[in-house]
Amino acid sequence: MSDTVTIALDAMGGDRAPEMVVKGASIALQRFPQARFLFFGAEASIRPLLAKLPRLSARASIHHTDEIITGDAKPSQALRAGRRSSMRLAIDAVADGEADCIVSAGNTGALMAMAKFALKTLPGIDRPAMAAGFLTHRGESVMLDLGANVECDADNLVQFALMGDVFARTVLGLLKPTVGILTIGSEELKGHEEVRAAAARLRRPDSPLRFHGFIEGDDIAAGTVDVVVTDGFTGNIAVKTAEGTARLYSEFLRAAFKHSLTARIGYVFAAPALKKLRERLDPRRYNGAVFLGLQGIAVKSHGGSDALGFANAIGVAVDMKVNGFLDQIRAGLASLAALQTPAAL
């Protein structure tokens, strides 16, 4: 990365802020030495942390505010009363052209509401969608929407498909990603009317996307497609189910190795392989959900993330900027315009 990328950080968002945010920026700076950071939050808390990291301090500035958005704040309340909060000021820095992207580990609903209000949606996008990387048998995929839109029509799903395709190319590095719509069966007549209408448009010969068709829940982890498109209600349930299942098996495995003396001895021999498995499944590697469809780059880090996870969320934001995500979305919308006309099922 040769050009400077300026990243606005909500320094007070997250369970371990601001220490986690500052340390995360320091880690990210190792990967992106030309990055510049704008920290929004309580200067008295941020400055001592930066003083311990002179390399980061030289690439950072602090923008003081005492106001923060709490984790239990309602989006509407945050939007009305949080105009001087660390989250809102960081978003405004992107809207005003002072920063290229914003990263926050704060309240998800508030971040979405504020980002949509301040950054606006791209022309041709009706609703922004939340997207995130998803570990699969073949590598990594992206799924959207993950909860921003409970109900979606065919236009929304087609737009999600385009945004997911561009995300897969700019962030996951896939040259020709495949797209699938999540539903209750792979047959063309499965699913409700809006799902079938969106699929009909994406199947057209003039579609710019590589549309695989319908996929089922077990196709997500299998990596059948690179982009999983669904409404926010279904997507959120799918992700939370996968997270819960992963924790369940982790607990089962831990208990199995504590079951007996023989199991403990077996753990000694299995330890190197288990270490690789932990690294592979480490959720910090995939941290960073993105609000796609806005006229600016906004990335949401998990609220409970540590510094390494937050650094990876910063990495997602920088990758999107460096690889021209917004420009590619705008170009893709032009080629997708024809698909907005309903087709016969």
N, C-alpha and C positions, 0 to 999 in steps of 0.2 A: 504494500500500500504506500503510494508516494504522496498522494494528496491528503491534506489534513481533513479529518472527519471530526466534527465537534458534537459531543454527546452530552445532552442535558440529563442530569441524574436527580431523581427525587431522593435526596439523601436521608430523609426521615421515614421513608416507606419500608415496611418489612419488620419482622419480629426482632431482628438483631441490628437494626439501623441505629446510628449511622456507621458503626464500625464495619459491618459487613459490606456496606456500599463502598466505603473508601478502600478497603482491602480488595474488594472485587475489581475496582477500577485499576488498582495497582497490578493485579494479575493480568487484566486485559491489556494493559499498556505494554506488557512484554510481547504479546502477539501483535499489537497494533502500535508500534512506537511513534507513529505520527498522529495518534489520537489526541484530542484535547477535551478536557472534561469541565463542565459547568456544574458545580454542586449547589443545589438549592436546599436550604435548611438552616438550622441553628448554628451560627458561626462559632459560638463558644464550644460546641461539641465537635465540630468538623475540623477546625484549625489544628488542635493538638494532634489529631490523628494524621493529618497531612504533614505535620512537622516531622513525624517519624519516617516519612517516605519522601525524601527530597526529590527523587526522580519524578514521582507523580506530582508533587507540589509545583514543580516547574512547568507542568502541562495542565494546571488546574486553576480555577478561580472559584471563589465562594460568593454566593448571592444569598444574603441573610434574610430569613423570615422565621418568626416564632410560631407561625400557624402550621398545623399538620392536619391531615385527614386520617381519622381513626379507622380502625378495621371494621367497626360496626356502624359506621356512618352510611346512611341511605344515599344512593346516587343523587336523588333530587336535592337532598339537604346539602351534600357536598358541592353540587353545582351552584347553589344559591349562596352558601356561606363560605365557600372555600376559595374565593378569588385570590387571596394572598397566601394560600397554602403552598408548601414546597412542591406538591404534585402539580398544582395548576400553573405555578410560575415556570416549572420545567417544561410543561406542555406549551405554554405561551412562547417560550424561547424558540421552539420549533416553528410555531405559527408565524412568529415575527422574523424568521430567517436567521436568528442568532445561533441556532443549533440545527444539525442535520437529523437528529433522532432523539427520542426520549426513552429512558428505561426507568421503570419503577417496580418495586416489590410491594407496593401499597394496595389499598382496597381496590379489587378488580372492577366492581360495578362503578365506583366513582371514577376510576381511570377511564373506563369506556365512555361514560357520560361526558366527562370533561374533554377527552380527546375528540369525540364526535362533535361537540359544540365548538371547540376552538379550531380544530384542523379542518372540519367539514369533510364530506365524502367526495370522492372523485366523480367527475361527470360521467354518467353511465352506470354508476354503482348506487343501488337503492339503499342498501344496508351494509355497514361494515360487518365483518365476521372475525371471530377469534380462531386462530390456527396455531397448531403446535406440531413439532416433530414427534413421531411415534416409532418406537423400536420394533422391528419386524425380523422375521427369519432371514430375509434377503438383505437387510441393512436398515434403512430408515425411510419412513414415509411421512406425509403431512396429512392431518385431518382437520377439516373445518365444515361446519361451525361447531364450536365447543361450548356454546351456551349464550352467545350474545343475542340470538334470534330463536325463540322457541318455536314459532311458526314461520314457515317459508313457502313462497310460491315458486313456480317453475322459473321465473326470471331470476329470483334470488339464487336458486341452485345452479343455474347456468353461470351466473356471475361468480359464485363461489368456485366453480370448476376452473374458470379462467384464472382467478387469483391464486388458487392452489397450484395450478400449472406453473405460473411465473415464480411462485415461492420455491417450488421444487427445483426449478432451474437456477435461481439466483442464490439460494441458501444451501440446498442439498447438493447442488452441483450436477444435477441430472440433465442430460442433453435432450432426451425425448421422453419425459415422464408420461406414464399412463394414468388415466383418470377413471374412477369408478364411483357409482352412487350406491350408498349403503341402504339396503332395504331387506325385506324378509325372504328373498329368494333370487336366484340368478335369471329366472325366466323373464322374458320381456313384459309379460302381463302382470308381474308381481308389483306390489306397492300401491300407494294411493295415486290419485289422478295427477297431482302436481309432480310427483316423482317420475311418473311415466311420461308426462309432457316434457319435462327437462331432458330425460333420456332421449326422447324422439328428436329433439333439437341437436343434441350432442352427437347423434348418430349420422347426421347429415354428411354427405360427401364433402361439402365445402367447410365443414367444421375445422378450425385450426388446431383442435386438441386431439390427442390420441385417446379416444373414448373406448374403454374396455367393456363397459356395460354395467349391469347390476352386480353387486357383491353382497355377501352375507357377513355376519359378525366374525366368523372364524377366518375370513379372508384378510381381516385387518392385520393380525399378528403374522399371518402367512406371507404377507407382502405381495399379495396378488396384484395390487396396483400401487402406484407411487403417491397418488392423491385420492384421499377418501372424502367424498362430498356427502354431507348430510345436514339436516336441520339441527339447531342448537340443542333442542330437547334430547334427541337421540344421541348426538355426539357427546354431550356432557355425561349422560348415563354410561355410554360405552367407555369413555376414558376413566371415569370413577370406578367402574367395575374392574377394568384392567389394573388400575392402581391397587385396589383392594385385593385382587387375586395375587398380585405380585407380593404384597406384604404377607398374605396368608402362607404362600409357599415358602417364603423366607423364614417365617416362624416355624413351619413344619420342619424345614431343613435344620434349623438351629436346634430344635428339640430332639431331632433324630440323632445328632452327633453328641448329645448330652445323655442319651438314654442308658448307656452302659459303658463299662470300661473298654470293651472291644470297640464300641463306636468312637470313643475318645481317641483310642490308638489309631483307628481308621482316619480320623480327622487330621492327624499329623501327616499322614501320607497324602491326603487329599487337599491339604492346605494350599499348595501352589495353584492347583486347578480352580479351587474355590475363590482364590484371590482374583484370578482372571475373570471368573464369572461375575464377581462383585463389581469389578471395573467395567465390565460390559453392560451390566444392568444399572449402574450408578445413575440415578435420576438427575444428578447435577449436570451430566453431559448433555441432557436434552432439555435443560431449563430454558425458558423463554417463549411464552406464547405471544403471538403477534396480532394486532388489530389490523386486518387487511381491509382495504377499500377507502382509507382516509388519505387526505392530501398531505401526508406526513407520516413518518415512521414512528410507531409507538409499540414498545415491547414491554410485556408484563412478566416480571420474574416471580417465581413462587415466593409467597410471603415468608415461608420458613426456610428459605434457601440460605446456604452459607456463602462465603466469599467466592469460592470456586464456581458455584452454581450461578451467582450473580455475574461473574466474569463471562460465563458462557452466554448469558442473556445479552450482555453488551456485545458479544461476538456476533450474535444473530442480527442485532441492529446494524452493526458496522458492515456485515456481509451484504445486507439489503441495500445499504447506501452505496457501497463500492461497486456492486454489480448492477446498479441502475434499476432497482425494483420498480420504483414509481414510474419511470419512463417506459419500462416494458409493459406495465399494466395499462398505461395510456395507449400504447401502440396496439396491445392486444384487444382493447375495447373497440377499437375501430374495426378490426377484423371479425369481432364477435357480434357486431351490430345486426347482421342478417339473422343470427340465431335467436334474436329476441322476438321474431315473428313466429307465432305458434305454427307448428307443423301437425299434419294429420297423424294420429296415433296408429 
